[in-house]
Amino acid sequence: MRIIEGSITTPKGFLANGIACGLKRHKKDLAVVLSTSPCVVAGAFTTNLVKAAPVLWDKQVVDSGEPVFAIVVNSGNANAYTGPQGLVDAGLMAESAALSLNKEKKLLPKMSGKNVLVCSTGVIGVPLPMDTVEKGIARCVKGVKRENGHDAAEAICTTDTHTKEIAVELVIQGKKVHISAMAKGSGMIHPNMATMLSFITTDANVKKEALQKLLGSTITETYNMVSVDGDTSTNDTVLVLANGQSQISELDPSSPDWPAFCEAFLYVHTYIAKEIVRDGEGASKFIEVHVTGAKDKETAKVLAKSVISSSLVKAAFFGSDANWGRILCAMGYSGASFDPSQVTLSFSSPKGEIQVVDHGKPITFDEYRAKTILLEKEVHVEASVGSGPGEATAWGCDLTYEYVRINGDYRS
């Protein structure tokens, strides 16, 4: 596998576009991603009980087993908590995209709304201005092409400060296979799906059941291991489209090349999850927490996620304060079982490493050196809790004044 320059359209047969249709002021706010042949689709969605209309629509499409040709995404309006009309509007977005794509691209077989996935992100509780959206879809579709993948990535952003994209290439059965992704996510990010939209395309030929199972297992190791602010969104969605245009034989867990595909697939999602955290609203630091020695992997995951989700831990990192007691506290209330007397803690960054606790005993350390280490933009926390086989890594960011400013006037 190698990382290559590219976008959501790097895999064969994918086209895209992103435009400003009027949902946001002076920024792109509508994107369309198209495959020129039908795709196998896998999806994962928010665990929030309040699910946005597009989430409900997409769950129906994914569960139906129907092939998918396209995804249409708007930013600036979440179409969440908008009542029955919200679901009608999600369906209208799908139908509008299908009609426009059939007209412009002369697709065979022709698609309908049931072959189109829909995503929305933005303010909750405001009905979509459908006249604006439908006109925008028709205009966006006219410009879908391979060169416009970056425009699509820009159009799905809300408070993001930059687009999040990656493309990788690997050789399977002697042929080049590509996996690409674009995502948005900056705030309202918390484990069990972050407040984000993530779209993955591949020209691999993958069995639907295998792709869905792979996505499920990948999410637990990537998106569910990040936290920016402890809020789980109404619109979280991860969608994977595989169109098979690489012309390799169908992949599933019995295929010799399955492990290589899984490794590349996991790499793409891990990269995107980290980029979402790095772009956390107002964030000035990226924090990685690695827990080892737990009795099992699940215990390690709970401990790591509790640390990166703690507001007090985040605030300490913002101040570059080696307040390790807050880390112990977050581990202690996580609900996971471990022996506090066996904990060893250290901080590291490009400026060096410093140990602060050794098997349950606090260590006198140089505060100035610790501050120097924690002033870096990327900080690593190593927490050993015993001699068990369980280990896990979680990613988070600090909590800053800027986060409060951004979210204090997000709607108004």
N, C-alpha and C positions, 0 to 999 in steps of 0.2 A: 504494500500500500504506500502511496505517496500523496502528499498534499499538493494540490495544483491551484493555479489561479482560476477562479470561476465564480459561478452564481447558481441560483436555483435552476437555471436552464442548461447547465453543463452536461447532464446526462442526455443521451440522444432522444430526440423527439419532443423535448419540452420547450415551450415558448412562454413569454411572460410580458407584462407591462405594468407600469404604475403611473398614475396621474393625480392631479388635483381636481376633484370634482365639485368642491365647495363645502364639504363637511367641516374642514378646518381652514383657518385663515392662512393663505399663502403657502401652504404645504401640501405635498402629495398625501392623498388619503384613500385611494382606491387602487387595488391591485387585482390582477387576474393571472393565474398560472394555468397553462393548457398543455395537455399531452395530445399529440397527433394520433395516438392510438389508445384504446381503452386500457385502464390501469387496474391492477389489484390494489386495494386500499386497506390500510390498518389505521386505527385511531385510538386515542386515549384522551380522557376528558376530566374536567374538574370534579373534585369530590365535594364541592360546596353544594349544599341542599338547594340553594337558589342558583339555578342553571339558566344561563342566557338562552334566548330562542335559537341562535345558530348552533349551540351545543346540542340542543334537542333535535334539531334538523339533521346534524351530522351523525349523531348516534343512530338515527333511523337509516341513513344512507349506508353507513358502515355495516350495520347489522343485516341489512337487506341482501348483501352479497352482490348487489348490482355493480357493474364496472363503473369506474369514475373517469371522466375526461378532464375535469377542471376544478379549480378552487377560486372563489371570488372573495376578497377580503376588503373590508372597510375599516378605517381608523377614525377616531373622533366621536364615535357613538357606539356603545356596547350592545345596543338592542337587548338589554337585560332588564328584567322586571318591567316589561312593557305589555304584559297581558296577552290574550289570544292574538291580538293584532301583531305582536312581535313575531310569532311563529308564521303568521301569514306573510309578513314582510320578508322573513328569511327565505320562505318558499318563492316569493316573487323575485328576490335577488338571484336565486338559482335558475328560475325560469328565464329571467331576462338575459342572464349569461348564456344559457343554452341557446336561446333564440338568436342572439347576436353572433355567437360562435358558429352556429350552423350556417348562418347567412354569409359571414365573412370568410370562413375557412372551408366551407363545403365538406364538412366531416362525414365520413362513412364508417360505421353506421351513424345516423344522426342521433344526437343526444337530446335528452329532456332534462327537466329540473332534477329528476331523481339520479342523474349522473353527475351532478355538480355539488360540491361541498361549499359551505358558506361559513365565514368567520367574521366577527366584529369585535372591536376593542375601543374603549373610550369611556365616556360618561354613562352611568347607569340611570335608568328610569326615564329616558327621553326617547320618544318615538322617532324612528328613522324618517327623514324627509324623503319619501320614496320617489318622488318626481326627480329630485336631484340625483339620487342614487341610480335610478334606472337610466337616466340620460348619461350619467357618468360611466356606467357599465358598457353601454353601446360605444361610447367614445374610447374607452380603455381597450376594448376588444379589437378595435380597428388597428391598434398599434402593437398587438402582441407579436413578438419576435424573439429570436434567441438572444439578440444583443441587449434586450431590455430587462434582464434579470435583476440588475442592481436597482433599477427604478422600482421594481416590485418590492424589493427589500426595504427601500426607503419609504414606500407608501404605507407599509403596515406599522410604522413606528408611532408611538404616542410621546411619552416623556423621554424616550431613548435619546441618548446623545450621539449615537452612531448606529449604523446598521450592523447586523450580526449574520455573517455568511461564511460558508466553508464548502469546499469541494475536494473530494479525494478520488483517486483512481487506483484500481487494482486489476490484476490479470487473473481471470478465471476461465478455465478451459481454453486457454490460448487467446482469449479475447479481452479487450479493455472493457472494464465495467466501472461505472461512476456512481457515486453517492454524493448528493449536494443537500445543503440545508440553508434556510433563512429563518430568522426568528425575530420576535420583538419581546421585550420584557425589561423592566427597569424598576418598577415599584409594585406593591401588592404581590410580593414574591414570598412564598413559603412552601415548605415540604408538603408532599401529597399533591403534586402538580403546582408549579409556580404560576403566578399570574402572567401568563405568557401565551403566545402563539408560536408554534414551531412547525415548519413545513419541510419535509424531506422528500426528495425525488431520487429515483434510481432507475437506470435502464437495465437492471438485473431482472431476470425472470424468477420470481419467487412465489411459492405456493402461499395462498392467502392465509391459511391457518397458521403456517409457520411464521409468516411476517407479523401477524397479530401477536403471537406468543413471544416472538423476539422483541417486539416493541414493549410489551408489558414488562418483560424482565429487564430491559434496558432502562426504562423509566425509573425503576427502583434504585438504580445505581447512579443516575444522573440528575434529572430534574427534581426528583424527590429528596435529593441530598443538598439542596440549596435553600437559602433563606436570606431575604433582604430586610423584611419588616414584619413578618409574622402574620400577614394577611393572605388568605387563599382566595383567589378570584372567582367570579361567577362565569368567566369565559375561557378558562384554561383549556387549550386544545393542542394536541400533537397529531399531525396527520402525515402518513407516509404513502406515497404513490409509486408503484413499480410497474413500468410499461413493457419490460422485456425486450426493448429494442436493441440490446447488446447481442441478442440472438444466441445466448447461452442456453443450455438445457435447464429445466426448472430446478431451482434450489429448494432443499428442505433439510432437516437435521440428518437425514441419511446420506446426503451428498458429501463427497470428499472435500469439496470447497466450502462447505458451510462454515467451518470455524474461521476461515479467512474473511468471509463476508461479514460474519458476526463481529469480528474484531474491528473492521472498518466502520461498521454501523455504530458500534459502541463509541468509537473514537469521535465520530461526528457529533453524536448527542452530548458527549462529555465536553467537547469544545464549546458547543452552543450553550450548555448549562453554565459553564464558567464565564462565558462572555456576558450572559445575562446578569450574573452577580457583579462582574467588574463594572457594569454600567448601572449598578443599583442607584436609585435616585439620590443624588447628593453624595454618593459614596466617594471617599478618598483613599480607602484601603480595601484590598482583596485579602480575605482571611481563609486559610485552609486549615482544617482541624483533622488530624489523623489519630484515631484511637486504635490501640493494639492491646493484646492480652486479655480481651473480654472472653466470657465463657462461650460466646458464639457470635456470629456475624450480626444477627438482629440486635443483640445487646449493644454491640459496638456502634451500630447505626443510630440507635436511640440516643446514646451518649453524645456522639458527634453532632447530631442534629440539635440536641438541647443546647449545646454550647454556642453554635453559630446562630441560634434563634434568640438568645438572651439579649434583651435591650441593654442590660447593664454591662455585659461583655462587650457589646458593640460600642457602647459609649466609652468604655475604657480604652479600646483600640483607637477610637477617634482622638483621644487625648494622649495616645502612645504611652499609656500607663500600664506597667507590668503588674496589674492587679489580679494575680492568679487566683485569689480567693473567690472571685466571681465565677471563674471556670469550674472550680470545685463545687460551688453552690449550684450551678446549672446542671452539672452531672448528678448531683445529689437529689434534685427534685425531678429528674427525668423519668423516674419510674423504673429504670433499669437497675439490675442488681450488680453490685461490685463492692470490693473491700477498699474503703478509703485509705486504710493503712498501707495499701500496696501501690498507691498512685505515684507515678513519676511524671513531672511536667517540665517542658522546656519550650522556649520561643526561638525561632530562627528567621533570618531574612538574608538578603545579599550582604548585609553588614556583619553577619556572624550568628552564633548560637549561644544561648545562655540557659542554664538549668536553674529552676526555681524551687522544685520539690523533688525529693529523692525518697522513694518508697514510704510515702506518708510523712516525711520530715521536711519542714521548710528549710531552705538553704539561704544563708546570707549571701546576697549578690550585689554586684555593683549597679546601683540604680542608673547612673549615667550611661553605662554601657547598655543596659536594658533599654533605656530610652532611645539610644542611637539605633538599636536593632528594630525597635517598634515604630520608629519614624518612617521606615520604608513603606512603599506603596503596596508591597505584597509581604504578608507575614504568615509564617507556618507555626502551628501549635502541635506539638507531639505529646500525646497523653497515653502513657502505659498504665493499665489498671490491673495487671496481674500477669499470669503465665498461660492464659487460655489461648485458643486458636483464633478467636474472633477479632477481626479488624475491619475498619471502615473509614472512609474519608467524606467529609462534608465541606461545603464552601459557603462563605458568607461575606459580609462587608460591614464596615463601621456605620454608626448612626450619627449623622451630622446635622448641624443647624440647617443646611441646605435642604435636607430631606423634609424638615418641617415646613420650610418656605414653599417648596414645590407642592406639597400636599395640602397646605393651608388654603391655597387659592386655586386648586386644580380645576374646579368646576366654574368658578366665577371670574 
